[in-house]
Amino acid sequence: MKFRNENNLNIVWTVLGEKQIIGGRLFGTNYLEQLELSGAYYFDNEELKGAINTTNT
C-alpha cells in the first residue's frame, strides 16, 4: 500500500467465472443451466470497494 500511494498507483481486480450444470432430468427432458459471475474490485483510499454480479442462464 505504501508503494502504491507513493507512486500514485491503483490496483484493480476483475472477476469472471461460470458454473455449469449439464444433464440430469427435469420434467422428462435433459437440461443445461449456467451461472455467470462478473465484477471488479478496487481500492478507494484504504477501503476495498467493488461488487460481483451473477446471472442464471
PDB file of N, CA, C, O and CB in Angstrom:
ATOM      1  N   MET A   1       0.835  -1.188   0.000  1.00  0.00           N
ATOM      2  CA  MET A   1       0.000   0.000   0.000  1.00  0.00           C
ATOM      3  C   MET A   1       0.880   1.252   0.000  1.00  0.00           C
ATOM      4  O   MET A   1       0.551   2.247  -0.646  1.00  0.00           O
ATOM      5  CB  MET A   1      -0.950  -0.002   1.218  1.00  0.00           C
ATOM      6  N   LYS A   2       1.995   1.197   0.724  1.00  0.00           N
ATOM      7  CA  LYS A   2       2.888   2.340   0.772  1.00  0.00           C
ATOM      8  C   LYS A   2       3.431   2.654  -0.625  1.00  0.00           C
ATOM      9  O   LYS A   2       3.422   3.810  -1.049  1.00  0.00           O
ATOM     10  CB  LYS A   2       4.042   2.076   1.752  1.00  0.00           C
ATOM     11  N   PHE A   3       3.905   1.620  -1.344  1.00  0.00           N
ATOM     12  CA  PHE A   3       4.421   1.804  -2.700  1.00  0.00           C
ATOM     13  C   PHE A   3       3.343   2.360  -3.619  1.00  0.00           C
ATOM     14  O   PHE A   3       3.597   3.269  -4.407  1.00  0.00           O
ATOM     15  CB  PHE A   3       4.957   0.481  -3.256  1.00  0.00           C
ATOM     16  N   ARG A   4       2.136   1.808  -3.514  1.00  0.00           N
ATOM     17  CA  ARG A   4       1.012   2.262  -4.347  1.00  0.00           C
ATOM     18  C   ARG A   4       0.733   3.735  -4.108  1.00  0.00           C
ATOM     19  O   ARG A   4       0.564   4.495  -5.062  1.00  0.00           O
ATOM     20  CB  ARG A   4      -0.255   1.432  -4.057  1.00  0.00           C
ATOM     21  N   ASN A   5       0.684   4.148  -2.845  1.00  0.00           N
ATOM     22  CA  ASN A   5       0.393   5.545  -2.511  1.00  0.00           C
ATOM     23  C   ASN A   5       1.520   6.484  -2.934  1.00  0.00           C
ATOM     24  O   ASN A   5       1.263   7.570  -3.454  1.00  0.00           O
ATOM     25  CB  ASN A   5       0.145   5.682  -1.015  1.00  0.00           C
ATOM     26  N   GLU A   6       2.767   6.067  -2.713  1.00  0.00           N
ATOM     27  CA  GLU A   6       3.911   6.914  -3.078  1.00  0.00           C
ATOM     28  C   GLU A   6       4.024   7.137  -4.576  1.00  0.00           C
ATOM     29  O   GLU A   6       4.531   8.170  -5.013  1.00  0.00           O
ATOM     30  CB  GLU A   6       5.190   6.301  -2.569  1.00  0.00           C
ATOM     31  N   ASN A   7       3.553   6.170  -5.375  1.00  0.00           N
ATOM     32  CA  ASN A   7       3.672   6.254  -6.826  1.00  0.00           C
ATOM     33  C   ASN A   7       2.354   6.571  -7.529  1.00  0.00           C
ATOM     34  O   ASN A   7       2.251   6.446  -8.750  1.00  0.00           O
ATOM     35  CB  ASN A   7       4.218   4.968  -7.357  1.00  0.00           C
ATOM     36  N   ASN A   8       1.348   6.982  -6.757  1.00  0.00           N
ATOM     37  CA  ASN A   8       0.044   7.363  -7.299  1.00  0.00           C
ATOM     38  C   ASN A   8      -0.523   6.268  -8.219  1.00  0.00           C
ATOM     39  O   ASN A   8      -0.958   6.546  -9.337  1.00  0.00           O
ATOM     40  CB  ASN A   8       0.160   8.692  -8.066  1.00  0.00           C
ATOM     41  N   LEU A   9      -0.509   5.026  -7.728  1.00  0.00           N
ATOM     42  CA  LEU A   9      -0.995   3.883  -8.493  1.00  0.00           C
ATOM     43  C   LEU A   9      -2.320   3.395  -7.923  1.00  0.00           C
ATOM     44  O   LEU A   9      -2.706   3.757  -6.812  1.00  0.00           O
ATOM     45  CB  LEU A   9       0.042   2.746  -8.491  1.00  0.00           C
ATOM     46  N   ASN A  10      -2.999   2.579  -8.690  1.00  0.00           N
ATOM     47  CA  ASN A  10      -4.218   1.943  -8.218  1.00  0.00           C
ATOM     48  C   ASN A  10      -4.155   0.478  -8.586  1.00  0.00           C
ATOM     49  O   ASN A  10      -3.474   0.104  -9.541  1.00  0.00           O
ATOM     50  CB  ASN A  10      -5.484   2.618  -8.815  1.00  0.00           C
ATOM     51  N   ILE A  11      -4.854  -0.349  -7.841  1.00  0.00           N
ATOM     52  CA  ILE A  11      -4.930  -1.784  -8.093  1.00  0.00           C
ATOM     53  C   ILE A  11      -6.375  -2.125  -8.398  1.00  0.00           C
ATOM     54  O   ILE A  11      -7.288  -1.710  -7.684  1.00  0.00           O
ATOM     55  CB  ILE A  11      -4.396  -2.613  -6.879  1.00  0.00           C
ATOM     56  N   VAL A  12      -6.575  -2.893  -9.474  1.00  0.00           N
ATOM     57  CA  VAL A  12      -7.914  -3.303  -9.874  1.00  0.00           C
ATOM     58  C   VAL A  12      -7.915  -4.817 -10.078  1.00  0.00           C
ATOM     59  O   VAL A  12      -7.025  -5.356 -10.735  1.00  0.00           O
ATOM     60  CB  VAL A  12      -8.370  -2.559 -11.171  1.00  0.00           C
ATOM     61  N   TRP A  13      -8.908  -5.499  -9.518  1.00  0.00           N
ATOM     62  CA  TRP A  13      -9.094  -6.925  -9.738  1.00  0.00           C
ATOM     63  C   TRP A  13     -10.372  -7.113 -10.537  1.00  0.00           C
ATOM     64  O   TRP A  13     -11.395  -6.499 -10.232  1.00  0.00           O
ATOM     65  CB  TRP A  13      -9.149  -7.710  -8.389  1.00  0.00           C
ATOM     66  N   THR A  14     -10.319  -7.960 -11.561  1.00  0.00           N
ATOM     67  CA  THR A  14     -11.532  -8.328 -12.292  1.00  0.00           C
ATOM     68  C   THR A  14     -11.898  -9.761 -11.921  1.00  0.00           C
ATOM     69  O   THR A  14     -11.027 -10.588 -11.650  1.00  0.00           O
ATOM     70  CB  THR A  14     -11.332  -8.181 -13.841  1.00  0.00           C
ATOM     71  N   VAL A  15     -13.191 -10.038 -11.912  1.00  0.00           N
ATOM     72  CA  VAL A  15     -13.699 -11.355 -11.550  1.00  0.00           C
ATOM     73  C   VAL A  15     -14.577 -11.842 -12.696  1.00  0.00           C
ATOM     74  O   VAL A  15     -15.550 -11.185 -13.063  1.00  0.00           O
ATOM     75  CB  VAL A  15     -14.495 -11.314 -10.196  1.00  0.00           C
ATOM     76  N   LEU A  16     -14.230 -12.994 -13.258  1.00  0.00           N
ATOM     77  CA  LEU A  16     -15.038 -13.629 -14.298  1.00  0.00           C
ATOM     78  C   LEU A  16     -15.142 -15.106 -13.982  1.00  0.00           C
ATOM     79  O   LEU A  16     -14.136 -15.738 -13.660  1.00  0.00           O
ATOM     80  CB  LEU A  16     -14.427 -13.404 -15.716  1.00  0.00           C
ATOM     81  N   GLY A  17     -16.333 -15.668 -14.066  1.00  0.00           N
ATOM     82  CA  GLY A  17     -16.488 -17.083 -13.771  1.00  0.00           C
ATOM     83  C   GLY A  17     -17.776 -17.639 -14.343  1.00  0.00           C
ATOM     84  O   GLY A  17     -18.674 -16.908 -14.761  1.00  0.00           O
ATOM     85  N   GLU A  18     -17.832 -18.979 -14.343  1.00  0.00           N
ATOM     86  CA  GLU A  18     -19.001 -19.659 -14.881  1.00  0.00           C
ATOM     87  C   GLU A  18     -19.130 -21.015 -14.203  1.00  0.00           C
ATOM     88  O   GLU A  18     -18.130 -21.702 -13.994  1.00  0.00           O
ATOM     89  CB  GLU A  18     -18.901 -19.813 -16.426  1.00  0.00           C
ATOM     90  N   LYS A  19     -20.334 -21.399 -13.864  1.00  0.00           N
ATOM     91  CA  LYS A  19     -20.632 -22.707 -13.294  1.00  0.00           C
ATOM     92  C   LYS A  19     -21.724 -23.330 -14.138  1.00  0.00           C
ATOM     93  O   LYS A  19     -22.772 -22.720 -14.350  1.00  0.00           O
ATOM     94  CB  LYS A  19     -21.062 -22.603 -11.788  1.00  0.00           C
ATOM     95  N   GLN A  20     -21.485 -24.566 -14.634  1.00  0.00           N
ATOM     96  CA  GLN A  20     -22.453 -25.232 -15.499  1.00  0.00           C
ATOM     97  C   GLN A  20     -23.008 -26.477 -14.837  1.00  0.00           C
ATOM     98  O   GLN A  20     -22.288 -27.210 -14.159  1.00  0.00           O
ATOM     99  CB  GLN A  20     -21.819 -25.590 -16.835  1.00  0.00           C
ATOM    100  N   ILE A  21     -24.303 -26.709 -15.041  1.00  0.00           N
ATOM    101  CA  ILE A  21     -24.957 -27.958 -14.666  1.00  0.00           C
ATOM    102  C   ILE A  21     -25.475 -28.553 -15.967  1.00  0.00           C
ATOM    103  O   ILE A  21     -26.354 -27.987 -16.618  1.00  0.00           O
ATOM    104  CB  ILE A  21     -26.125 -27.736 -13.599  1.00  0.00           C
ATOM    105  N   ILE A  22     -24.922 -29.698 -16.334  1.00  0.00           N
ATOM    106  CA  ILE A  22     -25.278 -30.326 -17.608  1.00  0.00           C
ATOM    107  C   ILE A  22     -25.847 -31.709 -17.312  1.00  0.00           C
ATOM    108  O   ILE A  22     -25.292 -32.462 -16.511  1.00  0.00           O
ATOM    109  CB  ILE A  22     -24.039 -30.419 -18.570  1.00  0.00           C
ATOM    110  N   GLY A  23     -26.964 -32.036 -17.970  1.00  0.00           N
ATOM    111  CA  GLY A  23     -27.532 -33.374 -17.832  1.00  0.00           C
ATOM    112  C   GLY A  23     -28.628 -33.411 -16.803  1.00  0.00           C
ATOM    113  O   GLY A  23     -29.226 -32.392 -16.459  1.00  0.00           O
ATOM    114  N   GLY A  24     -28.881 -34.627 -16.310  1.00  0.00           N
ATOM    115  CA  GLY A  24     -29.969 -34.804 -15.356  1.00  0.00           C
ATOM    116  C   GLY A  24     -31.311 -34.805 -16.062  1.00  0.00           C
ATOM    117  O   GLY A  24     -31.392 -34.737 -17.288  1.00  0.00           O
ATOM    118  N   ARG A  25     -32.334 -34.883 -15.281  1.00  0.00           N
ATOM    119  CA  ARG A  25     -33.686 -34.907 -15.848  1.00  0.00           C
ATOM    120  C   ARG A  25     -34.544 -33.878 -15.131  1.00  0.00           C
ATOM    121  O   ARG A  25     -34.593 -33.837 -13.902  1.00  0.00           O
ATOM    122  CB  ARG A  25     -34.321 -36.326 -15.735  1.00  0.00           C
ATOM    123  N   LEU A  26     -35.207 -33.062 -15.905  1.00  0.00           N
ATOM    124  CA  LEU A  26     -36.154 -32.089 -15.368  1.00  0.00           C
ATOM    125  C   LEU A  26     -37.427 -32.218 -16.185  1.00  0.00           C
ATOM    126  O   LEU A  26     -37.452 -31.832 -17.353  1.00  0.00           O
ATOM    127  CB  LEU A  26     -35.580 -30.618 -15.415  1.00  0.00           C
ATOM    128  N   PHE A  27     -38.475 -32.751 -15.595  1.00  0.00           N
ATOM    129  CA  PHE A  27     -39.751 -32.964 -16.281  1.00  0.00           C
ATOM    130  C   PHE A  27     -39.559 -33.809 -17.538  1.00  0.00           C
ATOM    131  O   PHE A  27     -40.196 -33.552 -18.559  1.00  0.00           O
ATOM    132  CB  PHE A  27     -40.398 -31.618 -16.643  1.00  0.00           C
ATOM    133  N   GLY A  28     -38.676 -34.827 -17.468  1.00  0.00           N
ATOM    134  CA  GLY A  28     -38.515 -35.770 -18.563  1.00  0.00           C
ATOM    135  C   GLY A  28     -37.585 -35.313 -19.683  1.00  0.00           C
ATOM    136  O   GLY A  28     -37.463 -36.015 -20.686  1.00  0.00           O
ATOM    137  N   THR A  29     -36.925 -34.163 -19.549  1.00  0.00           N
ATOM    138  CA  THR A  29     -36.015 -33.695 -20.599  1.00  0.00           C
ATOM    139  C   THR A  29     -34.651 -33.383 -20.003  1.00  0.00           C
ATOM    140  O   THR A  29     -34.551 -33.048 -18.822  1.00  0.00           O
ATOM    141  CB  THR A  29     -36.588 -32.447 -21.311  1.00  0.00           C
ATOM    142  N   ASN A  30     -33.598 -33.492 -20.810  1.00  0.00           N
ATOM    143  CA  ASN A  30     -32.269 -33.070 -20.365  1.00  0.00           C
ATOM    144  C   ASN A  30     -32.228 -31.554 -20.306  1.00  0.00           C
ATOM    145  O   ASN A  30     -32.965 -30.886 -21.031  1.00  0.00           O
ATOM    146  CB  ASN A  30     -31.159 -33.615 -21.308  1.00  0.00           C
ATOM    147  N   TYR A  31     -31.379 -31.005 -19.456  1.00  0.00           N
ATOM    148  CA  TYR A  31     -31.325 -29.546 -19.327  1.00  0.00           C
ATOM    149  C   TYR A  31     -29.892 -29.088 -19.129  1.00  0.00           C
ATOM    150  O   TYR A  31     -29.019 -29.856 -18.726  1.00  0.00           O
ATOM    151  CB  TYR A  31     -32.203 -29.068 -18.156  1.00  0.00           C
ATOM    152  N   LEU A  32     -29.678 -27.826 -19.422  1.00  0.00           N
ATOM    153  CA  LEU A  32     -28.398 -27.153 -19.223  1.00  0.00           C
ATOM    154  C   LEU A  32     -28.687 -25.873 -18.449  1.00  0.00           C
ATOM    155  O   LEU A  32     -29.508 -25.057 -18.867  1.00  0.00           O
ATOM    156  CB  LEU A  32     -27.670 -26.852 -20.597  1.00  0.00           C
ATOM    157  N   GLU A  33     -28.014 -25.706 -17.335  1.00  0.00           N
ATOM    158  CA  GLU A  33     -28.168 -24.486 -16.553  1.00  0.00           C
ATOM    159  C   GLU A  33     -26.784 -23.901 -16.304  1.00  0.00           C
ATOM    160  O   GLU A  33     -25.810 -24.636 -16.143  1.00  0.00           O
ATOM    161  CB  GLU A  33     -28.914 -24.763 -15.206  1.00  0.00           C
ATOM    162  N   GLN A  34     -26.708 -22.594 -16.276  1.00  0.00           N
ATOM    163  CA  GLN A  34     -25.413 -21.930 -16.180  1.00  0.00           C
ATOM    164  C   GLN A  34     -25.512 -20.702 -15.276  1.00  0.00           C
ATOM    165  O   GLN A  34     -26.469 -19.932 -15.358  1.00  0.00           O
ATOM    166  CB  GLN A  34     -24.904 -21.530 -17.579  1.00  0.00           C
ATOM    167  N   LEU A  35     -24.506 -20.533 -14.412  1.00  0.00           N
ATOM    168  CA  LEU A  35     -24.395 -19.344 -13.570  1.00  0.00           C
ATOM    169  C   LEU A  35     -23.171 -18.575 -14.032  1.00  0.00           C
ATOM    170  O   LEU A  35     -22.066 -19.118 -14.042  1.00  0.00           O
ATOM    171  CB  LEU A  35     -24.296 -19.716 -12.043  1.00  0.00           C
ATOM    172  N   GLU A  36     -23.351 -17.328 -14.413  1.00  0.00           N
ATOM    173  CA  GLU A  36     -22.241 -16.473 -14.850  1.00  0.00           C
ATOM    174  C   GLU A  36     -21.949 -15.436 -13.775  1.00  0.00           C
ATOM    175  O   GLU A  36     -22.865 -14.838 -13.210  1.00  0.00           O
ATOM    176  CB  GLU A  36     -22.568 -15.779 -16.204  1.00  0.00           C
ATOM    177  N   LEU A  37     -20.657 -15.226 -13.497  1.00  0.00           N
ATOM    178  CA  LEU A  37     -20.206 -14.273 -12.491  1.00  0.00           C
ATOM    179  C   LEU A  37     -19.306 -13.243 -13.150  1.00  0.00           C
ATOM    180  O   LEU A  37     -18.472 -13.587 -13.987  1.00  0.00           O
ATOM    181  CB  LEU A  37     -19.465 -14.989 -11.333  1.00  0.00           C
ATOM    182  N   SER A  38     -19.473 -11.983 -12.778  1.00  0.00           N
ATOM    183  CA  SER A  38     -18.575 -10.932 -13.264  1.00  0.00           C
ATOM    184  C   SER A  38     -18.549  -9.797 -12.251  1.00  0.00           C
ATOM    185  O   SER A  38     -19.517  -9.568 -11.525  1.00  0.00           O
ATOM    186  CB  SER A  38     -19.022 -10.412 -14.665  1.00  0.00           C
ATOM    187  N   GLY A  39     -17.435  -9.098 -12.216  1.00  0.00           N
ATOM    188  CA  GLY A  39     -17.340  -7.987 -11.290  1.00  0.00           C
ATOM    189  C   GLY A  39     -15.952  -7.386 -11.275  1.00  0.00           C
ATOM    190  O   GLY A  39     -15.076  -7.786 -12.043  1.00  0.00           O
ATOM    191  N   ALA A  40     -15.764  -6.430 -10.401  1.00  0.00           N
ATOM    192  CA  ALA A  40     -14.475  -5.759 -10.262  1.00  0.00           C
ATOM    193  C   ALA A  40     -14.347  -5.206  -8.850  1.00  0.00           C
ATOM    194  O   ALA A  40     -15.336  -4.846  -8.212  1.00  0.00           O
ATOM    195  CB  ALA A  40     -14.320  -4.626 -11.312  1.00  0.00           C
ATOM    196  N   TYR A  41     -13.106  -5.147  -8.378  1.00  0.00           N
ATOM    197  CA  TYR A  41     -12.784  -4.570  -7.074  1.00  0.00           C
ATOM    198  C   TYR A  41     -11.617  -3.609  -7.222  1.00  0.00           C
ATOM    199  O   TYR A  41     -10.769  -3.786  -8.097  1.00  0.00           O
ATOM    200  CB  TYR A  41     -12.450  -5.677  -6.043  1.00  0.00           C
ATOM    201  N   TYR A  42     -11.572  -2.583  -6.365  1.00  0.00           N
ATOM    202  CA  TYR A  42     -10.509  -1.586  -6.414  1.00  0.00           C
ATOM    203  C   TYR A  42     -10.376  -0.944  -5.029  1.00  0.00           C
ATOM    204  O   TYR A  42     -11.263  -1.071  -4.184  1.00  0.00           O
ATOM    205  CB  TYR A  42     -10.801  -0.506  -7.510  1.00  0.00           C
ATOM    206  N   PHE A  43      -9.271  -0.266  -4.818  1.00  0.00           N
ATOM    207  CA  PHE A  43      -9.081   0.472  -3.571  1.00  0.00           C
ATOM    208  C   PHE A  43      -9.522   1.915  -3.758  1.00  0.00           C
ATOM    209  O   PHE A  43      -9.153   2.561  -4.739  1.00  0.00           O
ATOM    210  CB  PHE A  43      -7.605   0.410  -3.112  1.00  0.00           C
ATOM    211  N   ASP A  44     -10.306   2.418  -2.820  1.00  0.00           N
ATOM    212  CA  ASP A  44     -10.683   3.825  -2.746  1.00  0.00           C
ATOM    213  C   ASP A  44     -10.069   4.333  -1.451  1.00  0.00           C
ATOM    214  O   ASP A  44     -10.599   4.083  -0.369  1.00  0.00           O
ATOM    215  CB  ASP A  44     -12.269   4.039  -2.790  1.00  0.00           C
ATOM    216  N   ASN A  45      -8.955   5.044  -1.559  1.00  0.00           N
ATOM    217  CA  ASN A  45      -8.103   5.362  -0.413  1.00  0.00           C
ATOM    218  C   ASN A  45      -7.632   4.049   0.193  1.00  0.00           C
ATOM    219  O   ASN A  45      -6.913   3.307  -0.477  1.00  0.00           O
ATOM    220  CB  ASN A  45      -8.864   6.237   0.650  1.00  0.00           C
ATOM    221  N   GLU A  46      -7.992   3.736   1.394  1.00  0.00           N
ATOM    222  CA  GLU A  46      -7.568   2.480   2.024  1.00  0.00           C
ATOM    223  C   GLU A  46      -8.701   1.458   2.087  1.00  0.00           C
ATOM    224  O   GLU A  46      -8.544   0.401   2.699  1.00  0.00           O
ATOM    225  CB  GLU A  46      -7.043   2.751   3.432  1.00  0.00           C
ATOM    226  N   GLU A  47      -9.840   1.759   1.463  1.00  0.00           N
ATOM    227  CA  GLU A  47     -11.007   0.890   1.533  1.00  0.00           C
ATOM    228  C   GLU A  47     -11.192   0.108   0.242  1.00  0.00           C
ATOM    229  O   GLU A  47     -11.170   0.688  -0.843  1.00  0.00           O
ATOM    230  CB  GLU A  47     -12.256   1.705   1.832  1.00  0.00           C
ATOM    231  N   LEU A  48     -11.375  -1.204   0.349  1.00  0.00           N
ATOM    232  CA  LEU A  48     -11.637  -2.058  -0.808  1.00  0.00           C
ATOM    233  C   LEU A  48     -13.108  -1.946  -1.173  1.00  0.00           C
ATOM    234  O   LEU A  48     -13.982  -2.136  -0.328  1.00  0.00           O
ATOM    235  CB  LEU A  48     -11.248  -3.540  -0.518  1.00  0.00           C
ATOM    236  N   LYS A  49     -13.377  -1.634  -2.445  1.00  0.00           N
ATOM    237  CA  LYS A  49     -14.750  -1.484  -2.918  1.00  0.00           C
ATOM    238  C   LYS A  49     -14.945  -2.304  -4.185  1.00  0.00           C
ATOM    239  O   LYS A  49     -13.984  -2.596  -4.897  1.00  0.00           O
ATOM    240  CB  LYS A  49     -15.088   0.003  -3.175  1.00  0.00           C
ATOM    241  N   GLY A  50     -16.182  -2.670  -4.461  1.00  0.00           N
ATOM    242  CA  GLY A  50     -16.498  -3.396  -5.673  1.00  0.00           C
ATOM    243  C   GLY A  50     -17.717  -4.261  -5.479  1.00  0.00           C
ATOM    244  O   GLY A  50     -18.384  -4.209  -4.445  1.00  0.00           O
ATOM    245  N   ALA A  51     -17.999  -5.064  -6.497  1.00  0.00           N
ATOM    246  CA  ALA A  51     -19.180  -5.914  -6.456  1.00  0.00           C
ATOM    247  C   ALA A  51     -19.020  -7.060  -7.448  1.00  0.00           C
ATOM    248  O   ALA A  51     -18.267  -6.977  -8.418  1.00  0.00           O
ATOM    249  CB  ALA A  51     -20.456  -5.099  -6.763  1.00  0.00           C
ATOM    250  N   ILE A  52     -19.761  -8.138  -7.165  1.00  0.00           N
ATOM    251  CA  ILE A  52     -19.863  -9.267  -8.098  1.00  0.00           C
ATOM    252  C   ILE A  52     -21.319  -9.379  -8.526  1.00  0.00           C
ATOM    253  O   ILE A  52     -22.228  -9.334  -7.697  1.00  0.00           O
ATOM    254  CB  ILE A  52     -19.355 -10.614  -7.445  1.00  0.00           C
ATOM    255  N   ASN A  53     -21.528  -9.523  -9.825  1.00  0.00           N
ATOM    256  CA  ASN A  53     -22.864  -9.687 -10.388  1.00  0.00           C
ATOM    257  C   ASN A  53     -23.024 -11.136 -10.837  1.00  0.00           C
ATOM    258  O   ASN A  53     -22.076 -11.733 -11.348  1.00  0.00           O
ATOM    259  CB  ASN A  53     -23.104  -8.700 -11.577  1.00  0.00           C
ATOM    260  N   THR A  54     -24.221 -11.711 -10.649  1.00  0.00           N
ATOM    261  CA  THR A  54     -24.500 -13.073 -11.097  1.00  0.00           C
ATOM    262  C   THR A  54     -25.720 -13.088 -12.005  1.00  0.00           C
ATOM    263  O   THR A  54     -26.655 -12.304 -11.840  1.00  0.00           O
ATOM    264  CB  THR A  54     -24.715 -14.011  -9.895  1.00  0.00           C
ATOM    265  N   THR A  55     -25.684 -14.007 -12.971  1.00  0.00           N
ATOM    266  CA  THR A  55     -26.790 -14.172 -13.905  1.00  0.00           C
ATOM    267  C   THR A  55     -27.010 -15.651 -14.146  1.00  0.00           C
ATOM    268  O   THR A  55     -26.056 -16.362 -14.464  1.00  0.00           O
ATOM    269  CB  THR A  55     -26.517 -13.431 -15.238  1.00  0.00           C
ATOM    270  N   ASN A  56     -28.231 -16.140 -14.007  1.00  0.00           N
ATOM    271  CA  ASN A  56     -28.594 -17.512 -14.371  1.00  0.00           C
ATOM    272  C   ASN A  56     -29.053 -17.520 -15.817  1.00  0.00           C
ATOM    273  O   ASN A  56     -29.886 -16.710 -16.223  1.00  0.00           O
ATOM    274  CB  ASN A  56     -29.705 -18.079 -13.431  1.00  0.00           C
ATOM    275  N   THR A  57     -28.498 -18.452 -16.593  1.00  0.00           N
ATOM    276  CA  THR A  57     -28.938 -18.570 -17.997  1.00  0.00           C
ATOM    277  C   THR A  57     -29.357 -19.986 -18.294  1.00  0.00           C
ATOM    278  O   THR A  57     -29.759 -20.288 -19.418  1.00  0.00           O
ATOM    279  CB  THR A  57     -27.824 -18.138 -18.969  1.00  0.00           C
TER     280      THR A  57
END
